[in-house]
Amino acid sequence: MENSVIDNKDGGVNDDGVQVTCFTEVSDDVTLHFQIIRLHKQIYAWIGSNSAKLGHMYAAASTRPNNTVSVTSILGGASDNTGSGIARRLALRTGVNIILACNIPKNNPMLEAEAEKKLVQKLINLGYTRPKSEAKTAVAAKPMNEDKFSS
């Protein structure tokens, strides 16, 4: 489907080091919309399907001393965990704090998995992820491509 990067002429990063990427994918007759906002050492991502509503929002970050990732619901309550697993895995893959807003239908694990797959593919293409081997071994380590996160 249509992919677009909303940016300015210097490669998509404004004076504050912010880059916004929006794209749309179709999966099993469901249109998925994505927005990624890369900030300094943080990524905000939104996944939506039926409307432009924000949906449930989760924050994921590495925690010490065990180098694990903690996730909390910051909007929408804990009764619907669609997206919390995605936020946790994105924090592991990127090594930065993740804010994920997810507005996709509940009780559709195949759609959730497909949405995560498309989002991760885009993050890889944008250079925002760590290699898989490093993501598994060092959650709290310095993020790869830190120059992309510095202003």
C-alpha positions, 0 to 999 in steps of 0.5 A: 500500500502507500508508504510516506515519510513526513519530513523536511528536505534534510533527510526527515530530521528536523532541528529537534532530531524528530522524524515522523514516518506514516504508512499504510498496509493491508492485511487480510482485507483489514487496512492498518495505519501506522505512525512512527515518531522517533524522538531522542532515545524514544520512539512513539508508534501508533497502529490503527485500523478502523479509525484515527482514534488513539486506542490503548497506550502503553509505555515500555522501558528497560529496567534495572537491575535485571535488564528486563523490560517493564510495560505499563498501560498509560491510557485505556486501562489494563482490561485490554492488553492488545499492544502491550506485548508489542510494546515490550518486544519493540523496547527489546528490539530497539533498546530505547523507551517505547510509547505505543498506541494501539487501536486494532480489534481485540481478540484477533491475535493474527491481526496483532501479529501481522501489525507487529511484523509490519511495524518491526519491518519498517523500524528495521528499514529506518535503522531504529533496531538493534541486531537480534543477537544484541537485542536478546543479550543486552536490554539496557545497553546503549542503543545501536545507531545512537547518532540517529537519536542524538540532536 
